[in-house]
Amino acid sequence: MNFRNAWLIATLLLATPALADTVKVDDPWVRATAPGQKVAGGFMTLTADTDMTLMGGASPVSQHVELHFMKMENGVMEMREMQEIPLPKGQAVNLEPGGLHLMFIGIKAPIKPGDKVPLTLRLKGKDGKESKLQVEATAYRGKSM
Ligand SMILES: [Cu+2]
């Protein structure tokens, strides 16, 4: 997806009043890790029914869960941490390999294919109210976009 457009739309929608605070999570998955691997990417599609912001996450399988994005810059793939990811009302935001994603940092034990990985997403509504969303992500060794 085009991140620049996503940010622009998020800005344009700021004037819309908030009604409910729910986020639909589609196809959450985590990339299974090789022995000794300390990080893993987490992916899913998030659709908020009102303007929301993804503030971060937590999981028992890792020390931290960070928000990241990958971007080609001068032919080099760069990964950066984001403080938050806007979830504009009604718009599917894809967390996917090569784009926005969650990063499990400090994996405590190898994540095997088929494992169910519990994940808590931290969300913020437009009124500033924070909420948590429980997600169960399935582990795959590799999965196409
Ligand atoms: Cu990352």
Boltz pocket constraint, residues with backbone or C-beta under 6 A from the ligand:
constraints:
  - pocket:
      binder: B
      contacts: [[A, 41], [A, 68], [A, 69], [A, 79], [A, 80], [A, 101], [A, 102], [A, 103]]
      max_distance: 6.0
